[in-house]
Amino acid sequence: MSAVVRAERTPAARRLSPDRRYLPVIGTLVVFGLMLAIGGVRYDNFLSPGVMSNLFINNAHLIVLAVGMTFVILTGGIDLSVGAVLALSSVVTATLLQAGWSLGTVVPIAILAGSVMGLGMGIMIQYFDVQPFVATLAGMFLARGLCFLFAPESVPIRDESFVSLSSWSLSLGGWRVTGAVVIALAAVAAAWWILHRTRFGRTVYAVGGGEQSALLMGLRVERTKVLVYVISGTCAGLAGVLFAMFSRSGYALTGVAMELDAIAAVVIGGTLLIGGTGFVLGSIIGVMVLGLIQTIITFEGTLSSWWTKIVIGALLLVFVVLQRILTLRRT
């Protein structure tokens, strides 16, 4: 009799238990909620619409970088070049605008520069069997060197159309939305649709879950592995344009170590480093967690800015350990 009862209860228990794929994202949401609660209790106006709006405004470029990095890490890869590609895109934008090129021509060229960099690294990884770490490290050095070739010094942007675009904002009851935020959220929506509503997105997850199994299923693994780096490069190019809108300049040393922030946001957002599990919306929450850490330290006033890196490092270590535990349980 007891065996029958256990058999009847098992399906219900399975329905009530959360899917393990969502556990890392749930953990990120809990951390995000706790940080909001602590900041709201400790500091005045911490939860005001203006402060929350600035989270998105100040991190619009990082949101787009995290979107591209999510595609790469879902396949089990890594991209160390995105910070340098962001700098290259911003330098190309500033240099061409200073030379008198039109905004409608400059922005596609800047984004295309990132796409070409991503395509080159994807081809190296897939067809020349170069490790992603080495290929993207080479791409990072190449992009950074091209930055200094284009502009050894900071290039201010005074183009009227670009300044007008970067200055545009919309206020809604205390909330403020800029053009960069709108573009970043559009990139998030497009990435979500691609990953969860297209055959290519399902192939990305399949490749991360097991490349050999994906090949046996007849999926286009080679094309997918190249395209994820093209997407990452394109997102880095777009992020460079957004950062140029934020700073109104192009500088060769922009984005140093920003690839580490993007990786940290994706991992904290619940994407497994071994690939196959993760969500682009989780990566965006990871970006918000990083932004909240900086905001809390700013409100505290007495802490060094280096505490931002210390807290991010501690959080990253915790989430990597949790990922390892979940991976062992799944195995």
SULJO-V630320 format. One line per field, one symbol per residue. ss: DSSP state (@ for helix, = for strand, . for the rest). phi: phi as a letter, one per 40 degrees, with the letter a starting at -180 (. if undefined). A space follows every 50 residues. Layout:
ss->???
phi->???
This chain:
ss->.@@@@@@@@@@@@@@@...@@@@@@@@@@@@@@@@@@@@@@@......@@ @@@@@@@@.@@@@@@@@@@@@@@@.......@@@@@@@@@@@@@@@@@.. ..@@@@@@@@@@@@@@@@@@@@@@@@@....@@@@@@@@@@@@@@@@@@@ ....==...@@@@@@@@.====..====@@@@@@@@@@@@@@@@@@@.@@ @@@@@@@@@.@@@@@@....@@@@@@@@@@@@@@@@@@@@@@@@@@@.== .......@@@@@@@@@@@...........@@@@@@@@@@@@@@@@@@@@@ .....@@@@@@@@@@@@@@@@@@@@@@@@@.
phi->.ccccccccddcccccccccccccccccccccccccccccccbcgcccdc ccccdcccbdccdcccdcccdccccgcabccccccdccccccdccccccg cccccccdccccdccccccccccdcccbfccdccccccccccccccdccc acbcbcbbdcccccccccabbbfgcbbbcccccccccccccccccbbbcd cccdcccccicccccccgcccdcccccccccccccccccccccccccfab acccgcgcccccccccccchccccggbiacccccccccccccdccccccc gccccccdccccccccccccccccccccccc
